[in-house]
Amino acid sequence: MKVTPTSIPSVLIIEPKVFGDTRCFFFESSNQRDFNQATGLDVNFVQDNQSFSIKGVMRGLHYQRNPHAQGKLVKVSLGKAIDIAVDIRKNSPTFGQYETFILDPIRHNMVYIPE
């Protein structure tokens, strides 16, 4: 697994190790121990959601506040998606900064958005 930090602390680009052959490919999309070791975080994944959108749909702005804050590992299994992470924490040194990601199933890339 390759982990690339972004300009917003703890927002990470995750690229799994993909094993390809004549049958196509295999990769482990989620492994808590490996994720925590590669990122240096202590994350406990307890929920896995999936949605499907037609072309042109904007899903909306998702943010979390305690006590319901949760991290998200975002990936795309069909098509492509633009995902934007915006730091809206008023006391953060990166307040107002954003990162844009194009996620697609060919690259198998994911983005981790912290709680």
Protein Blocks (a to p, Z undefined) as FASTA:
>chain_A
ZZdddfbehiacddddddddfklpaddfbdfklmmmmnopacddfbdcdddddehiafbj
cddddfkbccdddddfehjdddddddfbfkbckgoiacdddddfklopacdddZZ
